[in-house]
Structure formats: structure tokens, C-alpha cells
């Protein structure tokens, strides 16, 4: 959600604070992106990064997005 600019809007919404129109647009844009991804075949969401990495290491996934901080773990 950070790359779509929705993270500040999520933070404010969780705190019960009102959203500015630009924050609302960022949030709905992220939700649209999530809906589009959900409609695609063979897209799987995992509860956390370690689970995704474990599935990748076990050979059950061909590809996962990795942050630069976890690249050494993904390469193993």
C-alpha cells in the first residue's frame, strides 16, 4: 500500500481521523489495485513476509516480491 500512497490514509483511518480528499483517493486507488489483483488468476496473498519466503524457499512459488533487506534470505 505504501507504493500507492495509501499508507498515510490507512494510518489516519485506523486512528479514526478524517481523511482529506487526496488521502481518500489514494486509499480507494489502493483498494482498486487490490481488487484488480484479486481478480487475476494465480495471485496468492500470504499473511506475512516470512510465510511467503518459506513457500518460495520450499519451491512452491516461482516468484515473490522481495524487499532489499530480505534479498539474502530469498537467495538461499
HTML snippet that shows the backbone in 3Dmol.js (N, CA, C, O; Angstrom):
<script src="https://3Dmol.org/build/3Dmol-min.js"></script>
<div id="view" style="width:600px;height:400px;position:relative"></div>
<script>
const pdb = `
ATOM      1  N   UNK A   1       0.801  -1.187   0.000  1.00  0.00           N
ATOM      2  CA  UNK A   1       0.000   0.000   0.000  1.00  0.00           C
ATOM      3  C   UNK A   1       0.850   1.258   0.000  1.00  0.00           C
ATOM      4  O   UNK A   1       0.397   2.329  -0.405  1.00  0.00           O
ATOM      5  N   UNK A   2       2.087   1.117   0.459  1.00  0.00           N
ATOM      6  CA  UNK A   2       2.961   2.286   0.500  1.00  0.00           C
ATOM      7  C   UNK A   2       3.274   2.844  -0.864  1.00  0.00           C
ATOM      8  O   UNK A   2       3.349   4.060  -1.039  1.00  0.00           O
ATOM      9  N   UNK A   3       3.460   1.966  -1.840  1.00  0.00           N
ATOM     10  CA  UNK A   3       3.820   2.444  -3.174  1.00  0.00           C
ATOM     11  C   UNK A   3       2.672   3.157  -3.870  1.00  0.00           C
ATOM     12  O   UNK A   3       2.898   3.896  -4.829  1.00  0.00           O
ATOM     13  N   UNK A   4       1.449   2.950  -3.410  1.00  0.00           N
ATOM     14  CA  UNK A   4       0.309   3.653  -3.999  1.00  0.00           C
ATOM     15  C   UNK A   4      -0.027   4.939  -3.251  1.00  0.00           C
ATOM     16  O   UNK A   4      -0.933   5.674  -3.645  1.00  0.00           O
ATOM     17  N   UNK A   5       0.703   5.205  -2.174  1.00  0.00           N
ATOM     18  CA  UNK A   5       0.464   6.419  -1.403  1.00  0.00           C
ATOM     19  C   UNK A   5      -0.666   6.302  -0.400  1.00  0.00           C
ATOM     20  O   UNK A   5      -1.105   7.308   0.157  1.00  0.00           O
ATOM     21  N   UNK A   6      -1.144   5.088  -0.160  1.00  0.00           N
ATOM     22  CA  UNK A   6      -2.294   4.897   0.725  1.00  0.00           C
ATOM     23  C   UNK A   6      -1.917   4.736   2.195  1.00  0.00           C
ATOM     24  O   UNK A   6      -2.796   4.797   3.054  1.00  0.00           O
ATOM     25  N   UNK A   7      -0.656   4.536   2.506  1.00  0.00           N
ATOM     26  CA  UNK A   7      -0.262   4.273   3.889  1.00  0.00           C
ATOM     27  C   UNK A   7      -0.648   5.400   4.854  1.00  0.00           C
ATOM     28  O   UNK A   7      -1.175   5.105   5.926  1.00  0.00           O
ATOM     29  N   UNK A   8      -0.412   6.669   4.526  1.00  0.00           N
ATOM     30  CA  UNK A   8      -0.841   7.731   5.446  1.00  0.00           C
ATOM     31  C   UNK A   8      -2.359   7.721   5.668  1.00  0.00           C
ATOM     32  O   UNK A   8      -2.826   7.988   6.775  1.00  0.00           O
ATOM     33  N   UNK A   9      -3.119   7.415   4.624  1.00  0.00           N
ATOM     34  CA  UNK A   9      -4.575   7.367   4.764  1.00  0.00           C
ATOM     35  C   UNK A   9      -4.988   6.217   5.674  1.00  0.00           C
ATOM     36  O   UNK A   9      -5.897   6.375   6.489  1.00  0.00           O
ATOM     37  N   UNK A  10      -4.342   5.072   5.551  1.00  0.00           N
ATOM     38  CA  UNK A  10      -4.632   3.935   6.425  1.00  0.00           C
ATOM     39  C   UNK A  10      -4.322   4.306   7.870  1.00  0.00           C
ATOM     40  O   UNK A  10      -5.119   4.040   8.770  1.00  0.00           O
ATOM     41  N   UNK A  11      -3.169   4.919   8.088  1.00  0.00           N
ATOM     42  CA  UNK A  11      -2.787   5.326   9.440  1.00  0.00           C
ATOM     43  C   UNK A  11      -3.847   6.240  10.060  1.00  0.00           C
ATOM     44  O   UNK A  11      -4.233   6.057  11.215  1.00  0.00           O
ATOM     45  N   UNK A  12      -4.311   7.220   9.289  1.00  0.00           N
ATOM     46  CA  UNK A  12      -5.321   8.144   9.798  1.00  0.00           C
ATOM     47  C   UNK A  12      -6.647   7.439  10.033  1.00  0.00           C
ATOM     48  O   UNK A  12      -7.312   7.689  11.039  1.00  0.00           O
ATOM     49  N   UNK A  13      -7.037   6.563   9.121  1.00  0.00           N
ATOM     50  CA  UNK A  13      -8.312   5.855   9.261  1.00  0.00           C
ATOM     51  C   UNK A  13      -8.307   4.970  10.498  1.00  0.00           C
ATOM     52  O   UNK A  13      -9.306   4.895  11.214  1.00  0.00           O
ATOM     53  N   UNK A  14      -7.184   4.296  10.755  1.00  0.00           N
ATOM     54  CA  UNK A  14      -7.076   3.433  11.934  1.00  0.00           C
ATOM     55  C   UNK A  14      -7.233   4.258  13.214  1.00  0.00           C
ATOM     56  O   UNK A  14      -7.789   3.781  14.204  1.00  0.00           O
ATOM     57  N   UNK A  15      -6.745   5.479  13.186  1.00  0.00           N
ATOM     58  CA  UNK A  15      -6.852   6.354  14.350  1.00  0.00           C
ATOM     59  C   UNK A  15      -8.204   7.071  14.429  1.00  0.00           C
ATOM     60  O   UNK A  15      -8.451   7.834  15.363  1.00  0.00           O
ATOM     61  N   UNK A  16      -9.075   6.825  13.449  1.00  0.00           N
ATOM     62  CA  UNK A  16     -10.389   7.454  13.441  1.00  0.00           C
ATOM     63  C   UNK A  16     -10.378   8.896  13.005  1.00  0.00           C
ATOM     64  O   UNK A  16     -11.339   9.627  13.246  1.00  0.00           O
ATOM     65  N   UNK A  17      -9.300   9.318  12.363  1.00  0.00           N
ATOM     66  CA  UNK A  17      -9.183  10.704  11.911  1.00  0.00           C
ATOM     67  C   UNK A  17      -9.798  10.846  10.520  1.00  0.00           C
ATOM     68  O   UNK A  17      -9.757   9.910   9.721  1.00  0.00           O
ATOM     69  N   UNK A  18     -10.371  12.020  10.231  1.00  0.00           N
ATOM     70  CA  UNK A  18     -10.957  12.227   8.899  1.00  0.00           C
ATOM     71  C   UNK A  18      -9.869  12.277   7.819  1.00  0.00           C
ATOM     72  O   UNK A  18      -8.748  12.722   8.064  1.00  0.00           O
ATOM     73  N   UNK A  19     -10.226  11.819   6.644  1.00  0.00           N
ATOM     74  CA  UNK A  19      -9.290  11.806   5.518  1.00  0.00           C
ATOM     75  C   UNK A  19      -9.533  13.007   4.618  1.00  0.00           C
ATOM     76  O   UNK A  19     -10.674  13.403   4.380  1.00  0.00           O
ATOM     77  N   UNK A  20      -8.443  13.576   4.123  1.00  0.00           N
ATOM     78  CA  UNK A  20      -8.544  14.615   3.099  1.00  0.00           C
ATOM     79  C   UNK A  20      -8.912  13.946   1.782  1.00  0.00           C
ATOM     80  O   UNK A  20      -8.680  12.748   1.616  1.00  0.00           O
ATOM     81  N   UNK A  21      -9.477  14.690   0.851  1.00  0.00           N
ATOM     82  CA  UNK A  21      -9.845  14.091  -0.440  1.00  0.00           C
ATOM     83  C   UNK A  21      -8.680  13.382  -1.139  1.00  0.00           C
ATOM     84  O   UNK A  21      -8.885  12.338  -1.758  1.00  0.00           O
ATOM     85  N   UNK A  22      -7.470  13.927  -1.052  1.00  0.00           N
ATOM     86  CA  UNK A  22      -6.333  13.256  -1.697  1.00  0.00           C
ATOM     87  C   UNK A  22      -6.012  11.935  -1.006  1.00  0.00           C
ATOM     88  O   UNK A  22      -5.639  10.962  -1.662  1.00  0.00           O
ATOM     89  N   UNK A  23      -6.156  11.901   0.308  1.00  0.00           N
ATOM     90  CA  UNK A  23      -5.921  10.653   1.040  1.00  0.00           C
ATOM     91  C   UNK A  23      -7.002   9.625   0.704  1.00  0.00           C
ATOM     92  O   UNK A  23      -6.717   8.438   0.551  1.00  0.00           O
ATOM     93  N   UNK A  24      -8.228  10.091   0.592  1.00  0.00           N
ATOM     94  CA  UNK A  24      -9.337   9.198   0.232  1.00  0.00           C
ATOM     95  C   UNK A  24      -9.110   8.608  -1.168  1.00  0.00           C
ATOM     96  O   UNK A  24      -9.360   7.424  -1.394  1.00  0.00           O
ATOM     97  N   UNK A  25      -8.635   9.438  -2.102  1.00  0.00           N
ATOM     98  CA  UNK A  25      -8.357   8.943  -3.454  1.00  0.00           C
ATOM     99  C   UNK A  25      -7.227   7.909  -3.431  1.00  0.00           C
ATOM    100  O   UNK A  25      -7.288   6.896  -4.128  1.00  0.00           O
ATOM    101  N   UNK A  26      -6.195   8.175  -2.622  1.00  0.00           N
ATOM    102  CA  UNK A  26      -5.092   7.211  -2.510  1.00  0.00           C
ATOM    103  C   UNK A  26      -5.594   5.889  -1.944  1.00  0.00           C
ATOM    104  O   UNK A  26      -5.200   4.821  -2.412  1.00  0.00           O
ATOM    105  N   UNK A  27      -6.458   5.959  -0.942  1.00  0.00           N
ATOM    106  CA  UNK A  27      -6.997   4.751  -0.330  1.00  0.00           C
ATOM    107  C   UNK A  27      -7.880   3.974  -1.310  1.00  0.00           C
ATOM    108  O   UNK A  27      -7.759   2.754  -1.425  1.00  0.00           O
ATOM    109  N   UNK A  28      -8.753   4.671  -2.003  1.00  0.00           N
ATOM    110  CA  UNK A  28      -9.604   3.964  -2.965  1.00  0.00           C
ATOM    111  C   UNK A  28      -8.778   3.441  -4.136  1.00  0.00           C
ATOM    112  O   UNK A  28      -9.097   2.391  -4.694  1.00  0.00           O
ATOM    113  N   UNK A  29      -7.723   4.158  -4.515  1.00  0.00           N
ATOM    114  CA  UNK A  29      -6.838   3.653  -5.570  1.00  0.00           C
ATOM    115  C   UNK A  29      -6.167   2.357  -5.163  1.00  0.00           C
ATOM    116  O   UNK A  29      -6.052   1.432  -5.966  1.00  0.00           O
ATOM    117  N   UNK A  30      -5.719   2.287  -3.906  1.00  0.00           N
ATOM    118  CA  UNK A  30      -5.106   1.054  -3.403  1.00  0.00           C
ATOM    119  C   UNK A  30      -6.129  -0.080  -3.355  1.00  0.00           C
ATOM    120  O   UNK A  30      -5.827  -1.213  -3.730  1.00  0.00           O
ATOM    121  N   UNK A  31      -7.339   0.231  -2.892  1.00  0.00           N
ATOM    122  CA  UNK A  31      -8.383  -0.796  -2.853  1.00  0.00           C
ATOM    123  C   UNK A  31      -8.731  -1.277  -4.259  1.00  0.00           C
ATOM    124  O   UNK A  31      -8.971  -2.467  -4.460  1.00  0.00           O
ATOM    125  N   UNK A  32      -8.763  -0.369  -5.230  1.00  0.00           N
ATOM    126  CA  UNK A  32      -8.987  -0.765  -6.630  1.00  0.00           C
ATOM    127  C   UNK A  32      -7.876  -1.693  -7.104  1.00  0.00           C
ATOM    128  O   UNK A  32      -8.133  -2.690  -7.779  1.00  0.00           O
ATOM    129  N   UNK A  33      -6.630  -1.353  -6.743  1.00  0.00           N
ATOM    130  CA  UNK A  33      -5.489  -2.190  -7.132  1.00  0.00           C
ATOM    131  C   UNK A  33      -5.627  -3.580  -6.528  1.00  0.00           C
ATOM    132  O   UNK A  33      -5.404  -4.583  -7.206  1.00  0.00           O
ATOM    133  N   UNK A  34      -5.999  -3.637  -5.242  1.00  0.00           N
ATOM    134  CA  UNK A  34      -6.183  -4.919  -4.567  1.00  0.00           C
ATOM    135  C   UNK A  34      -7.292  -5.737  -5.225  1.00  0.00           C
ATOM    136  O   UNK A  34      -7.146  -6.946  -5.409  1.00  0.00           O
ATOM    137  N   UNK A  35      -8.384  -5.093  -5.576  1.00  0.00           N
ATOM    138  CA  UNK A  35      -9.495  -5.798  -6.236  1.00  0.00           C
ATOM    139  C   UNK A  35      -9.050  -6.344  -7.580  1.00  0.00           C
ATOM    140  O   UNK A  35      -9.381  -7.475  -7.934  1.00  0.00           O
ATOM    141  N   UNK A  36      -8.302  -5.546  -8.332  1.00  0.00           N
ATOM    142  CA  UNK A  36      -7.808  -5.994  -9.629  1.00  0.00           C
ATOM    143  C   UNK A  36      -6.868  -7.189  -9.462  1.00  0.00           C
ATOM    144  O   UNK A  36      -6.964  -8.164 -10.207  1.00  0.00           O
ATOM    145  N   UNK A  37      -5.974  -7.115  -8.499  1.00  0.00           N
ATOM    146  CA  UNK A  37      -5.063  -8.235  -8.252  1.00  0.00           C
ATOM    147  C   UNK A  37      -5.829  -9.470  -7.827  1.00  0.00           C
ATOM    148  O   UNK A  37      -5.493 -10.583  -8.232  1.00  0.00           O
ATOM    149  N   UNK A  38      -6.850  -9.284  -7.020  1.00  0.00           N
ATOM    150  CA  UNK A  38      -7.662 -10.404  -6.555  1.00  0.00           C
ATOM    151  C   UNK A  38      -8.395 -11.091  -7.712  1.00  0.00           C
ATOM    152  O   UNK A  38      -8.658 -12.293  -7.663  1.00  0.00           O
ATOM    153  N   UNK A  39      -8.717 -10.323  -8.742  1.00  0.00           N
ATOM    154  CA  UNK A  39      -9.429 -10.887  -9.897  1.00  0.00           C
ATOM    155  C   UNK A  39      -8.510 -11.675 -10.827  1.00  0.00           C
ATOM    156  O   UNK A  39      -8.991 -12.391 -11.706  1.00  0.00           O
ATOM    157  N   UNK A  40      -7.216 -11.555 -10.647  1.00  0.00           N
ATOM    158  CA  UNK A  40      -6.259 -12.247 -11.505  1.00  0.00           C
ATOM    159  C   UNK A  40      -6.113 -13.703 -11.058  1.00  0.00           C
ATOM    160  O   UNK A  40      -6.232 -14.017  -9.873  1.00  0.00           O
ATOM    161  N   UNK A  41      -5.858 -14.568 -12.010  1.00  0.00           N
ATOM    162  CA  UNK A  41      -5.602 -15.954 -11.672  1.00  0.00           C
ATOM    163  C   UNK A  41      -4.192 -16.091 -11.122  1.00  0.00           C
ATOM    164  O   UNK A  41      -3.284 -15.356 -11.509  1.00  0.00           O
ATOM    165  N   UNK A  42      -4.027 -17.031 -10.227  1.00  0.00           N
ATOM    166  CA  UNK A  42      -2.740 -17.408  -9.680  1.00  0.00           C
ATOM    167  C   UNK A  42      -2.042 -16.285  -8.914  1.00  0.00           C
ATOM    168  O   UNK A  42      -0.815 -16.185  -8.927  1.00  0.00           O
ATOM    169  N   UNK A  43      -2.821 -15.451  -8.256  1.00  0.00           N
ATOM    170  CA  UNK A  43      -2.277 -14.448  -7.346  1.00  0.00           C
ATOM    171  C   UNK A  43      -2.644 -14.903  -5.934  1.00  0.00           C
ATOM    172  O   UNK A  43      -3.814 -15.140  -5.637  1.00  0.00           O
ATOM    173  N   UNK A  44      -1.651 -15.021  -5.079  1.00  0.00           N
ATOM    174  CA  UNK A  44      -1.878 -15.505  -3.724  1.00  0.00           C
ATOM    175  C   UNK A  44      -1.366 -14.474  -2.732  1.00  0.00           C
ATOM    176  O   UNK A  44      -0.274 -13.931  -2.898  1.00  0.00           O
ATOM    177  N   UNK A  45      -2.149 -14.208  -1.711  1.00  0.00           N
ATOM    178  CA  UNK A  45      -1.747 -13.323  -0.631  1.00  0.00           C
ATOM    179  C   UNK A  45      -1.362 -14.180   0.567  1.00  0.00           C
ATOM    180  O   UNK A  45      -2.040 -15.159   0.881  1.00  0.00           O
ATOM    181  N   UNK A  46      -0.289 -13.817   1.224  1.00  0.00           N
ATOM    182  CA  UNK A  46       0.169 -14.519   2.413  1.00  0.00           C
ATOM    183  C   UNK A  46       0.024 -13.602   3.614  1.00  0.00           C
ATOM    184  O   UNK A  46       0.028 -12.380   3.464  1.00  0.00           O
ATOM    185  N   UNK A  47      -0.103 -14.172   4.800  1.00  0.00           N
ATOM    186  CA  UNK A  47      -0.326 -13.332   5.979  1.00  0.00           C
ATOM    187  C   UNK A  47       0.863 -12.467   6.360  1.00  0.00           C
ATOM    188  O   UNK A  47       0.708 -11.451   7.036  1.00  0.00           O
ATOM    189  N   UNK A  48       2.069 -12.878   5.918  1.00  0.00           N
ATOM    190  CA  UNK A  48       3.253 -12.100   6.271  1.00  0.00           C
ATOM    191  C   UNK A  48       4.402 -12.484   5.337  1.00  0.00           C
ATOM    192  O   UNK A  48       4.333 -13.479   4.615  1.00  0.00           O
ATOM    193  N   UNK A  49       5.448 -11.678   5.371  1.00  0.00           N
ATOM    194  CA  UNK A  49       6.614 -11.902   4.504  1.00  0.00           C
ATOM    195  C   UNK A  49       7.316 -13.231   4.797  1.00  0.00           C
ATOM    196  O   UNK A  49       7.693 -13.926   3.853  1.00  0.00           O
ATOM    197  N   UNK A  50       7.507 -13.613   6.064  1.00  0.00           N
ATOM    198  CA  UNK A  50       8.185 -14.896   6.325  1.00  0.00           C
ATOM    199  C   UNK A  50       7.456 -16.104   5.723  1.00  0.00           C
ATOM    200  O   UNK A  50       8.099 -17.049   5.266  1.00  0.00           O
ATOM    201  N   UNK A  51       6.131 -16.074   5.720  1.00  0.00           N
ATOM    202  CA  UNK A  51       5.374 -17.176   5.113  1.00  0.00           C
ATOM    203  C   UNK A  51       5.626 -17.234   3.616  1.00  0.00           C
ATOM    204  O   UNK A  51       5.839 -18.313   3.063  1.00  0.00           O
ATOM    205  N   UNK A  52       5.603 -16.085   2.961  1.00  0.00           N
ATOM    206  CA  UNK A  52       5.868 -16.045   1.522  1.00  0.00           C
ATOM    207  C   UNK A  52       7.276 -16.532   1.218  1.00  0.00           C
ATOM    208  O   UNK A  52       7.479 -17.289   0.269  1.00  0.00           O
ATOM    209  N   UNK A  53       8.249 -16.104   2.016  1.00  0.00           N
ATOM    210  CA  UNK A  53       9.630 -16.541   1.818  1.00  0.00           C
ATOM    211  C   UNK A  53       9.759 -18.048   2.006  1.00  0.00           C
ATOM    212  O   UNK A  53      10.468 -18.707   1.246  1.00  0.00           O
ATOM    213  N   UNK A  54       9.083 -18.595   3.005  1.00  0.00           N
ATOM    214  CA  UNK A  54       9.154 -20.042   3.249  1.00  0.00           C
ATOM    215  C   UNK A  54       8.567 -20.829   2.082  1.00  0.00           C
ATOM    216  O   UNK A  54       9.110 -21.864   1.695  1.00  0.00           O
ATOM    217  N   UNK A  55       7.473 -20.349   1.525  1.00  0.00           N
ATOM    218  CA  UNK A  55       6.868 -21.018   0.369  1.00  0.00           C
ATOM    219  C   UNK A  55       7.794 -20.939  -0.847  1.00  0.00           C
ATOM    220  O   UNK A  55       7.911 -21.893  -1.616  1.00  0.00           O
ATOM    221  N   UNK A  56       8.439 -19.800  -1.003  1.00  0.00           N
ATOM    222  CA  UNK A  56       9.386 -19.627  -2.110  1.00  0.00           C
ATOM    223  C   UNK A  56      10.575 -20.565  -1.952  1.00  0.00           C
ATOM    224  O   UNK A  56      10.971 -21.238  -2.903  1.00  0.00           O
ATOM    225  N   UNK A  57      11.143 -20.609  -0.748  1.00  0.00           N
ATOM    226  CA  UNK A  57      12.299 -21.478  -0.485  1.00  0.00           C
ATOM    227  C   UNK A  57      11.954 -22.944  -0.665  1.00  0.00           C
ATOM    228  O   UNK A  57      12.799 -23.738  -1.079  1.00  0.00           O
ATOM    229  N   UNK A  58      10.710 -23.311  -0.357  1.00  0.00           N
ATOM    230  CA  UNK A  58      10.280 -24.697  -0.493  1.00  0.00           C
ATOM    231  C   UNK A  58       9.986 -25.074  -1.943  1.00  0.00           C
ATOM    232  O   UNK A  58       9.692 -26.232  -2.238  1.00  0.00           O
ATOM    233  N   UNK A  59      10.065 -24.098  -2.847  1.00  0.00           N
ATOM    234  CA  UNK A  59       9.856 -24.374  -4.264  1.00  0.00           C
ATOM    235  C   UNK A  59       8.401 -24.394  -4.691  1.00  0.00           C
ATOM    236  O   UNK A  59       8.091 -24.834  -5.798  1.00  0.00           O
ATOM    237  N   UNK A  60       7.498 -23.924  -3.832  1.00  0.00           N
ATOM    238  CA  UNK A  60       6.078 -23.923  -4.183  1.00  0.00           C
ATOM    239  C   UNK A  60       5.656 -22.642  -4.897  1.00  0.00           C
ATOM    240  O   UNK A  60       4.520 -22.529  -5.358  1.00  0.00           O
ATOM    241  N   UNK A  61       6.574 -21.674  -4.988  1.00  0.00           N
ATOM    242  CA  UNK A  61       6.311 -20.425  -5.700  1.00  0.00           C
ATOM    243  C   UNK A  61       7.443 -20.164  -6.677  1.00  0.00           C
ATOM    244  O   UNK A  61       8.603 -20.463  -6.391  1.00  0.00           O
ATOM    245  N   UNK A  62       7.105 -19.609  -7.826  1.00  0.00           N
ATOM    246  CA  UNK A  62       8.127 -19.260  -8.818  1.00  0.00           C
ATOM    247  C   UNK A  62       8.738 -17.899  -8.547  1.00  0.00           C
ATOM    248  O   UNK A  62       9.880 -17.640  -8.927  1.00  0.00           O
ATOM    249  N   UNK A  63       7.986 -17.029  -7.894  1.00  0.00           N
ATOM    250  CA  UNK A  63       8.420 -15.643  -7.730  1.00  0.00           C
ATOM    251  C   UNK A  63       7.706 -15.033  -6.547  1.00  0.00           C
ATOM    252  O   UNK A  63       6.534 -15.328  -6.309  1.00  0.00           O
ATOM    253  N   UNK A  64       8.398 -14.180  -5.796  1.00  0.00           N
ATOM    254  CA  UNK A  64       7.775 -13.341  -4.774  1.00  0.00           C
ATOM    255  C   UNK A  64       8.444 -11.977  -4.816  1.00  0.00           C
ATOM    256  O   UNK A  64       9.609 -11.877  -5.200  1.00  0.00           O
ATOM    257  N   UNK A  65       7.735 -10.929  -4.430  1.00  0.00           N
ATOM    258  CA  UNK A  65       8.392  -9.636  -4.302  1.00  0.00           C
ATOM    259  C   UNK A  65       9.252  -9.646  -3.046  1.00  0.00           C
ATOM    260  O   UNK A  65       8.797 -10.056  -1.979  1.00  0.00           O
ATOM    261  N   UNK A  66      10.470  -9.204  -3.173  1.00  0.00           N
ATOM    262  CA  UNK A  66      11.377  -9.164  -2.020  1.00  0.00           C
ATOM    263  C   UNK A  66      11.827  -7.734  -1.773  1.00  0.00           C
ATOM    264  O   UNK A  66      12.136  -6.995  -2.708  1.00  0.00           O
ATOM    265  N   UNK A  67      11.860  -7.361  -0.524  1.00  0.00           N
ATOM    266  CA  UNK A  67      12.470  -6.086  -0.156  1.00  0.00           C
ATOM    267  C   UNK A  67      13.977  -6.276  -0.140  1.00  0.00           C
ATOM    268  O   UNK A  67      14.463  -7.390   0.059  1.00  0.00           O
ATOM    269  N   UNK A  68      14.701  -5.221  -0.343  1.00  0.00           N
ATOM    270  CA  UNK A  68      16.160  -5.331  -0.386  1.00  0.00           C
ATOM    271  C   UNK A  68      16.716  -5.893   0.917  1.00  0.00           C
ATOM    272  O   UNK A  68      17.770  -6.530   0.913  1.00  0.00           O
ATOM    273  N   UNK A  69      16.030  -5.668   2.019  1.00  0.00           N
ATOM    274  CA  UNK A  69      16.518  -6.164   3.308  1.00  0.00           C
ATOM    275  C   UNK A  69      16.385  -7.676   3.446  1.00  0.00           C
ATOM    276  O   UNK A  69      17.051  -8.276   4.290  1.00  0.00           O
ATOM    277  N   UNK A  70      15.534  -8.303   2.628  1.00  0.00           N
ATOM    278  CA  UNK A  70      15.357  -9.752   2.735  1.00  0.00           C
ATOM    279  C   UNK A  70      15.944 -10.507   1.552  1.00  0.00           C
ATOM    280  O   UNK A  70      15.830 -11.731   1.486  1.00  0.00           O
ATOM    281  N   UNK A  71      16.571  -9.799   0.618  1.00  0.00           N
ATOM    282  CA  UNK A  71      17.143 -10.478  -0.544  1.00  0.00           C
ATOM    283  C   UNK A  71      18.115 -11.603  -0.164  1.00  0.00           C
ATOM    284  O   UNK A  71      18.067 -12.665  -0.784  1.00  0.00           O
ATOM    285  N   UNK A  72      18.992 -11.414   0.827  1.00  0.00           N
ATOM    286  CA  UNK A  72      19.863 -12.532   1.178  1.00  0.00           C
ATOM    287  C   UNK A  72      19.071 -13.766   1.602  1.00  0.00           C
ATOM    288  O   UNK A  72      19.486 -14.886   1.306  1.00  0.00           O
ATOM    289  N   UNK A  73      17.962 -13.593   2.276  1.00  0.00           N
ATOM    290  CA  UNK A  73      17.137 -14.728   2.677  1.00  0.00           C
ATOM    291  C   UNK A  73      16.449 -15.380   1.479  1.00  0.00           C
ATOM    292  O   UNK A  73      16.309 -16.602   1.443  1.00  0.00           O
ATOM    293  N   UNK A  74      16.022 -14.592   0.510  1.00  0.00           N
ATOM    294  CA  UNK A  74      15.325 -15.126  -0.655  1.00  0.00           C
ATOM    295  C   UNK A  74      16.288 -15.880  -1.565  1.00  0.00           C
ATOM    296  O   UNK A  74      15.874 -16.794  -2.277  1.00  0.00           O
ATOM    297  N   UNK A  75      17.528 -15.521  -1.552  1.00  0.00           N
ATOM    298  CA  UNK A  75      18.505 -16.135  -2.458  1.00  0.00           C
ATOM    299  C   UNK A  75      18.955 -17.511  -1.969  1.00  0.00           C
ATOM    300  O   UNK A  75      19.554 -18.266  -2.735  1.00  0.00           O
ATOM    301  N   UNK A  76      18.687 -17.840  -0.749  1.00  0.00           N
ATOM    302  CA  UNK A  76      19.142 -19.119  -0.193  1.00  0.00           C
ATOM    303  C   UNK A  76      18.425 -20.288  -0.768  1.00  0.00           C
ATOM    304  O   UNK A  76      18.703 -21.427  -0.395  1.00  0.00           O
TER     305      UNK A  76
END
`;
const viewer = $3Dmol.createViewer("view");
viewer.addModel(pdb, "pdb");
viewer.setStyle({}, {cartoon: {color: "spectrum"}});
viewer.zoomTo();
viewer.render();
</script>
